[in-house]
Amino acid sequence: MHSLDTLDDAIAAAAFRRLVAHLRHRSDVQNVDLMGLAGFCRNCLGDWVEEASAEAGAPIDKPAARALIYGMPQAEWKARFQGEATPEQLARMAESVARNA
């Protein structure tokens, strides 16, 4: 049986790239919905890239890391795709954040 700790880096990287491509394609899915349902969003992925790059000794700053995930600067993505969050979305996200804290 395989574990994530022993998964080949090339396989893990390919799966990560596929996840990022999927999220870029699904610009209709809002970050607030991802946070509410899964407890992470595009920003989280960008932050994880920033943290991992620093740990690897090849730092990528937050805006650049998030642009890698969004496929464009975060502000541009927000202007093009992000809608106004509903009270229900915000409540679900708050519950998820509290569960995952």
Secondary structure by P-SEA (a helix, b strand, c coil): ccccccccaaaaaaaaaaaaaaaaaaccccaaaaaacccccaaaaaaaaaaaaaaacccccaaaaaaaaacccaaaaaacccccccaaaaaaaaaaaaaac
